[in-house]
Amino acid sequence: MHTRYKVTIRCTECGEKFILRGRPNSEGGFDTGFKRCTCGNESTLEVDVTPE
């Protein structure tokens, strides 16, 4: 069974904060389903990951 992680994403442009659950993927990142911030920002995001 794969461990789930709490993934906190904060947009550096507007300050919006998203808290999601994710699982590690084969590329070394985390799959959460997150695509982009509500302001349209896709690239400058701060990501913090902690085990759940």
mmCIF file as gemmi writes it, N, C-alpha and C atoms, coordinates in Angstrom:
data_model
loop_
_atom_site.group_PDB
_atom_site.id
_atom_site.type_symbol
_atom_site.label_atom_id
_atom_site.label_alt_id
_atom_site.label_comp_id
_atom_site.label_asym_id
_atom_site.label_entity_id
_atom_site.label_seq_id
_atom_site.pdbx_PDB_ins_code
_atom_site.Cartn_x
_atom_site.Cartn_y
_atom_site.Cartn_z
_atom_site.occupancy
_atom_site.B_iso_or_equiv
_atom_site.pdbx_formal_charge
_atom_site.auth_seq_id
_atom_site.auth_asym_id
_atom_site.pdbx_PDB_model_num
ATOM 1 N N . MET Axp A 1 ? 0.844 -1.186 0 1 0 ? 1 A 1
ATOM 2 C CA . MET Axp A 1 ? 0 0 0 1 0 ? 1 A 1
ATOM 3 C C . MET Axp A 1 ? 0.886 1.245 0 1 0 ? 1 A 1
ATOM 4 N N . HIS Axp A 2 ? 0.531 2.199 -0.823 1 0 ? 2 A 1
ATOM 5 C CA . HIS Axp A 2 ? 1.314 3.424 -0.93 1 0 ? 2 A 1
ATOM 6 C C . HIS Axp A 2 ? 0.926 4.413 0.161 1 0 ? 2 A 1
ATOM 7 N N . THR Axp A 3 ? 1.918 5.103 0.674 1 0 ? 3 A 1
ATOM 8 C CA . THR Axp A 3 ? 1.687 6.114 1.697 1 0 ? 3 A 1
ATOM 9 C C . THR Axp A 3 ? 1.138 7.376 1.048 1 0 ? 3 A 1
ATOM 10 N N . ARG Axp A 4 ? 0.125 7.959 1.665 1 0 ? 4 A 1
ATOM 11 C CA . ARG Axp A 4 ? -0.391 9.23 1.174 1 0 ? 4 A 1
ATOM 12 C C . ARG Axp A 4 ? 0.341 10.361 1.864 1 0 ? 4 A 1
ATOM 13 N N . TYR Axp A 5 ? 0.409 11.487 1.19 1 0 ? 5 A 1
ATOM 14 C CA . TYR Axp A 5 ? 1.095 12.652 1.715 1 0 ? 5 A 1
ATOM 15 C C . TYR Axp A 5 ? 0.167 13.859 1.682 1 0 ? 5 A 1
ATOM 16 N N . LYS Axp A 6 ? 0.371 14.753 2.636 1 0 ? 6 A 1
ATOM 17 C CA . LYS Axp A 6 ? -0.336 16.028 2.659 1 0 ? 6 A 1
ATOM 18 C C . LYS Axp A 6 ? 0.525 17.006 1.861 1 0 ? 6 A 1
ATOM 19 N N . VAL Axp A 7 ? -0.022 17.535 0.779 1 0 ? 7 A 1
ATOM 20 C CA . VAL Axp A 7 ? 0.712 18.431 -0.107 1 0 ? 7 A 1
ATOM 21 C C . VAL Axp A 7 ? 0.094 19.82 0.006 1 0 ? 7 A 1
ATOM 22 N N . THR Axp A 8 ? 0.883 20.779 0.469 1 0 ? 8 A 1
ATOM 23 C CA . THR Axp A 8 ? 0.434 22.161 0.588 1 0 ? 8 A 1
ATOM 24 C C . THR Axp A 8 ? 1.06 22.956 -0.54 1 0 ? 8 A 1
ATOM 25 N N . ILE Axp A 9 ? 0.229 23.586 -1.357 1 0 ? 9 A 1
ATOM 26 C CA . ILE Axp A 9 ? 0.695 24.373 -2.499 1 0 ? 9 A 1
ATOM 27 C C . ILE Axp A 9 ? 0.289 25.812 -2.27 1 0 ? 9 A 1
ATOM 28 N N . ARG Axp A 10 ? 1.259 26.728 -2.349 1 0 ? 10 A 1
ATOM 29 C CA . ARG Axp A 10 ? 0.985 28.154 -2.195 1 0 ? 10 A 1
ATOM 30 C C . ARG Axp A 10 ? 1.435 28.872 -3.456 1 0 ? 10 A 1
ATOM 31 N N . CYS Axp A 11 ? 0.551 29.69 -4.004 1 0 ? 11 A 1
ATOM 32 C CA . CYS Axp A 11 ? 0.852 30.484 -5.192 1 0 ? 11 A 1
ATOM 33 C C . CYS Axp A 11 ? 1.678 31.699 -4.777 1 0 ? 11 A 1
ATOM 34 N N . THR Axp A 12 ? 2.81 31.912 -5.437 1 0 ? 12 A 1
ATOM 35 C CA . THR Axp A 12 ? 3.661 33.053 -5.101 1 0 ? 12 A 1
ATOM 36 C C . THR Axp A 12 ? 3.151 34.349 -5.727 1 0 ? 12 A 1
ATOM 37 N N . GLU Axp A 13 ? 2.209 34.266 -6.672 1 0 ? 13 A 1
ATOM 38 C CA . GLU Axp A 13 ? 1.681 35.472 -7.312 1 0 ? 13 A 1
ATOM 39 C C . GLU Axp A 13 ? 0.515 36.085 -6.537 1 0 ? 13 A 1
ATOM 40 N N . CYS Axp A 14 ? -0.449 35.243 -6.115 1 0 ? 14 A 1
ATOM 41 C CA . CYS Axp A 14 ? -1.634 35.794 -5.446 1 0 ? 14 A 1
ATOM 42 C C . CYS Axp A 14 ? -1.734 35.389 -3.975 1 0 ? 14 A 1
ATOM 43 N N . GLY Axp A 15 ? -0.923 34.414 -3.536 1 0 ? 15 A 1
ATOM 44 C CA . GLY Axp A 15 ? -0.943 33.996 -2.136 1 0 ? 15 A 1
ATOM 45 C C . GLY Axp A 15 ? -1.974 32.939 -1.801 1 0 ? 15 A 1
ATOM 46 N N . GLU Axp A 16 ? -2.727 32.463 -2.781 1 0 ? 16 A 1
ATOM 47 C CA . GLU Axp A 16 ? -3.73 31.42 -2.551 1 0 ? 16 A 1
ATOM 48 C C . GLU Axp A 16 ? -3.052 30.143 -2.063 1 0 ? 16 A 1
ATOM 49 N N . LYS Axp A 17 ? -3.71 29.417 -1.15 1 0 ? 17 A 1
ATOM 50 C CA . LYS Axp A 17 ? -3.139 28.215 -0.553 1 0 ? 17 A 1
ATOM 51 C C . LYS Axp A 17 ? -4.078 27.04 -0.78 1 0 ? 17 A 1
ATOM 52 N N . PHE Axp A 18 ? -3.519 25.923 -1.224 1 0 ? 18 A 1
ATOM 53 C CA . PHE Axp A 18 ? -4.277 24.705 -1.484 1 0 ? 18 A 1
ATOM 54 C C . PHE Axp A 18 ? -3.675 23.58 -0.658 1 0 ? 18 A 1
ATOM 55 N N . ILE Axp A 19 ? -4.514 22.803 0.014 1 0 ? 19 A 1
ATOM 56 C CA . ILE Axp A 19 ? -4.057 21.648 0.785 1 0 ? 19 A 1
ATOM 57 C C . ILE Axp A 19 ? -4.702 20.415 0.159 1 0 ? 19 A 1
ATOM 58 N N . LEU Axp A 20 ? -3.857 19.516 -0.353 1 0 ? 20 A 1
ATOM 59 C CA . LEU Axp A 20 ? -4.324 18.349 -1.084 1 0 ? 20 A 1
ATOM 60 C C . LEU Axp A 20 ? -3.665 17.086 -0.544 1 0 ? 20 A 1
ATOM 61 N N . ARG Axp A 21 ? -4.204 15.93 -0.915 1 0 ? 21 A 1
ATOM 62 C CA . ARG Axp A 21 ? -3.565 14.658 -0.626 1 0 ? 21 A 1
ATOM 63 C C . ARG Axp A 21 ? -2.954 14.16 -1.918 1 0 ? 21 A 1
ATOM 64 N N . GLY Axp A 22 ? -1.78 13.538 -1.8 1 0 ? 22 A 1
ATOM 65 C CA . GLY Axp A 22 ? -1.124 13.037 -2.994 1 0 ? 22 A 1
ATOM 66 C C . GLY Axp A 22 ? -0.358 11.76 -2.728 1 0 ? 22 A 1
ATOM 67 N N . ARG Axp A 23 ? 0.025 11.127 -3.811 1 0 ? 23 A 1
ATOM 68 C CA . ARG Axp A 23 ? 0.831 9.912 -3.751 1 0 ? 23 A 1
ATOM 69 C C . ARG Axp A 23 ? 2.051 10.121 -4.643 1 0 ? 23 A 1
ATOM 70 N N . PRO Axp A 24 ? 3.175 9.518 -4.261 1 0 ? 24 A 1
ATOM 71 C CA . PRO Axp A 24 ? 4.382 9.648 -5.087 1 0 ? 24 A 1
ATOM 72 C C . PRO Axp A 24 ? 4.15 9.057 -6.48 1 0 ? 24 A 1
ATOM 73 N N . ASN Axp A 25 ? 4.755 9.702 -7.501 1 0 ? 25 A 1
ATOM 74 C CA . ASN Axp A 25 ? 4.669 9.166 -8.858 1 0 ? 25 A 1
ATOM 75 C C . ASN Axp A 25 ? 6.048 8.705 -9.318 1 0 ? 25 A 1
ATOM 76 N N . SER Axp A 26 ? 6.118 8.141 -10.485 1 0 ? 26 A 1
ATOM 77 C CA . SER Axp A 26 ? 7.371 7.568 -10.985 1 0 ? 26 A 1
ATOM 78 C C . SER Axp A 26 ? 8.413 8.621 -11.363 1 0 ? 26 A 1
ATOM 79 N N . GLU Axp A 27 ? 8.007 9.882 -11.561 1 0 ? 27 A 1
ATOM 80 C CA . GLU Axp A 27 ? 8.945 10.948 -11.916 1 0 ? 27 A 1
ATOM 81 C C . GLU Axp A 27 ? 9.59 11.6 -10.698 1 0 ? 27 A 1
ATOM 82 N N . GLY Axp A 28 ? 9.233 11.161 -9.499 1 0 ? 28 A 1
ATOM 83 C CA . GLY Axp A 28 ? 9.799 11.738 -8.286 1 0 ? 28 A 1
ATOM 84 C C . GLY Axp A 28 ? 8.954 12.834 -7.674 1 0 ? 28 A 1
ATOM 85 N N . GLY Axp A 29 ? 7.831 13.176 -8.29 1 0 ? 29 A 1
ATOM 86 C CA . GLY Axp A 29 ? 6.921 14.191 -7.756 1 0 ? 29 A 1
ATOM 87 C C . GLY Axp A 29 ? 5.747 13.529 -7.045 1 0 ? 29 A 1
ATOM 88 N N . PHE Axp A 30 ? 4.648 14.28 -6.947 1 0 ? 30 A 1
ATOM 89 C CA . PHE Axp A 30 ? 3.45 13.77 -6.282 1 0 ? 30 A 1
ATOM 90 C C . PHE Axp A 30 ? 2.23 14.016 -7.156 1 0 ? 30 A 1
ATOM 91 N N . ASP Axp A 31 ? 1.378 13.014 -7.276 1 0 ? 31 A 1
ATOM 92 C CA . ASP Axp A 31 ? 0.13 13.135 -8.024 1 0 ? 31 A 1
ATOM 93 C C . ASP Axp A 31 ? -0.956 13.635 -7.083 1 0 ? 31 A 1
ATOM 94 N N . THR Axp A 32 ? -1.476 14.84 -7.362 1 0 ? 32 A 1
ATOM 95 C CA . THR Axp A 32 ? -2.546 15.41 -6.557 1 0 ? 32 A 1
ATOM 96 C C . THR Axp A 32 ? -3.742 15.807 -7.409 1 0 ? 32 A 1
ATOM 97 N N . GLY Axp A 33 ? -3.566 15.934 -8.699 1 0 ? 33 A 1
ATOM 98 C CA . GLY Axp A 33 ? -4.618 16.416 -9.575 1 0 ? 33 A 1
ATOM 99 C C . GLY Axp A 33 ? -4.57 17.921 -9.76 1 0 ? 33 A 1
ATOM 100 N N . PHE Axp A 34 ? -3.64 18.609 -9.071 1 0 ? 34 A 1
ATOM 101 C CA . PHE Axp A 34 ? -3.524 20.064 -9.159 1 0 ? 34 A 1
ATOM 102 C C . PHE Axp A 34 ? -2.933 20.453 -10.506 1 0 ? 34 A 1
ATOM 103 N N . LYS Axp A 35 ? -3.57 21.398 -11.208 1 0 ? 35 A 1
ATOM 104 C CA . LYS Axp A 35 ? -3.077 21.861 -12.508 1 0 ? 35 A 1
ATOM 105 C C . LYS Axp A 35 ? -2.528 23.279 -12.439 1 0 ? 35 A 1
ATOM 106 N N . ARG Axp A 36 ? -3.33 24.22 -11.894 1 0 ? 36 A 1
ATOM 107 C CA . ARG Axp A 36 ? -2.895 25.614 -11.803 1 0 ? 36 A 1
ATOM 108 C C . ARG Axp A 36 ? -3.744 26.354 -10.786 1 0 ? 36 A 1
ATOM 109 N N . CYS Axp A 37 ? -3.234 27.482 -10.338 1 0 ? 37 A 1
ATOM 110 C CA . CYS Axp A 37 ? -3.925 28.321 -9.36 1 0 ? 37 A 1
ATOM 111 C C . CYS Axp A 37 ? -5.137 28.99 -10.02 1 0 ? 37 A 1
ATOM 112 N N . THR Axp A 38 ? -6.036 29.495 -9.221 1 0 ? 38 A 1
ATOM 113 C CA . THR Axp A 38 ? -7.208 30.195 -9.749 1 0 ? 38 A 1
ATOM 114 C C . THR Axp A 38 ? -6.84 31.474 -10.479 1 0 ? 38 A 1
ATOM 115 N N . CYS Axp A 39 ? -5.653 32.027 -10.205 1 0 ? 39 A 1
ATOM 116 C CA . CYS Axp A 39 ? -5.206 33.236 -10.913 1 0 ? 39 A 1
ATOM 117 C C . CYS Axp A 39 ? -4.546 32.894 -12.249 1 0 ? 39 A 1
ATOM 118 N N . GLY Axp A 40 ? -4.364 31.598 -12.549 1 0 ? 40 A 1
ATOM 119 C CA . GLY Axp A 40 ? -3.781 31.164 -13.813 1 0 ? 40 A 1
ATOM 120 C C . GLY Axp A 40 ? -2.307 30.794 -13.716 1 0 ? 40 A 1
ATOM 121 N N . ASN Axp A 41 ? -1.697 30.975 -12.563 1 0 ? 41 A 1
ATOM 122 C CA . ASN Axp A 41 ? -0.292 30.665 -12.374 1 0 ? 41 A 1
ATOM 123 C C . ASN Axp A 41 ? -0.067 29.151 -12.404 1 0 ? 41 A 1
ATOM 124 N N . GLU Axp A 42 ? 0.879 28.689 -13.23 1 0 ? 42 A 1
ATOM 125 C CA . GLU Axp A 42 ? 1.198 27.264 -13.312 1 0 ? 42 A 1
ATOM 126 C C . GLU Axp A 42 ? 2.635 26.962 -12.943 1 0 ? 42 A 1
ATOM 127 N N . SER Axp A 43 ? 3.488 27.982 -12.832 1 0 ? 43 A 1
ATOM 128 C CA . SER Axp A 43 ? 4.909 27.697 -12.725 1 0 ? 43 A 1
ATOM 129 C C . SER Axp A 43 ? 5.561 28.105 -11.408 1 0 ? 43 A 1
ATOM 130 N N . THR Axp A 44 ? 5.199 29.22 -10.821 1 0 ? 44 A 1
ATOM 131 C CA . THR Axp A 44 ? 5.878 29.668 -9.599 1 0 ? 44 A 1
ATOM 132 C C . THR Axp A 44 ? 5.026 29.347 -8.377 1 0 ? 44 A 1
ATOM 133 N N . LEU Axp A 45 ? 5.121 28.083 -7.956 1 0 ? 45 A 1
ATOM 134 C CA . LEU Axp A 45 ? 4.347 27.596 -6.821 1 0 ? 45 A 1
ATOM 135 C C . LEU Axp A 45 ? 5.292 27.048 -5.763 1 0 ? 45 A 1
ATOM 136 N N . GLU Axp A 46 ? 4.988 27.305 -4.498 1 0 ? 46 A 1
ATOM 137 C CA . GLU Axp A 46 ? 5.748 26.726 -3.392 1 0 ? 46 A 1
ATOM 138 C C . GLU Axp A 46 ? 5.018 25.469 -2.949 1 0 ? 46 A 1
ATOM 139 N N . VAL Axp A 47 ? 5.753 24.345 -2.902 1 0 ? 47 A 1
ATOM 140 C CA . VAL Axp A 47 ? 5.149 23.063 -2.554 1 0 ? 47 A 1
ATOM 141 C C . VAL Axp A 47 ? 5.82 22.513 -1.303 1 0 ? 47 A 1
ATOM 142 N N . ASP Axp A 48 ? 4.997 22.131 -0.313 1 0 ? 48 A 1
ATOM 143 C CA . ASP Axp A 48 ? 5.493 21.529 0.921 1 0 ? 48 A 1
ATOM 144 C C . ASP Axp A 48 ? 4.799 20.179 1.099 1 0 ? 48 A 1
ATOM 145 N N . VAL Axp A 49 ? 5.576 19.12 1.31 1 0 ? 49 A 1
ATOM 146 C CA . VAL Axp A 49 ? 5.032 17.768 1.404 1 0 ? 49 A 1
ATOM 147 C C . VAL Axp A 49 ? 5.36 17.174 2.77 1 0 ? 49 A 1
ATOM 148 N N . THR Axp A 50 ? 4.35 16.619 3.448 1 0 ? 50 A 1
ATOM 149 C CA . THR Axp A 50 ? 4.547 15.925 4.712 1 0 ? 50 A 1
ATOM 150 C C . THR Axp A 50 ? 3.756 14.624 4.699 1 0 ? 50 A 1
ATOM 151 N N . PRO Axp A 51 ? 4.288 13.567 5.318 1 0 ? 51 A 1
ATOM 152 C CA . PRO Axp A 51 ? 3.535 12.296 5.372 1 0 ? 51 A 1
ATOM 153 C C . PRO Axp A 51 ? 2.231 12.483 6.153 1 0 ? 51 A 1
ATOM 154 N N . GLU Axp A 52 ? 1.224 11.754 5.744 1 0 ? 52 A 1
ATOM 155 C CA . GLU Axp A 52 ? -0.082 11.889 6.395 1 0 ? 52 A 1
ATOM 156 C C . GLU Axp A 52 ? -0.232 10.9 7.518 1 0 ? 52 A 1
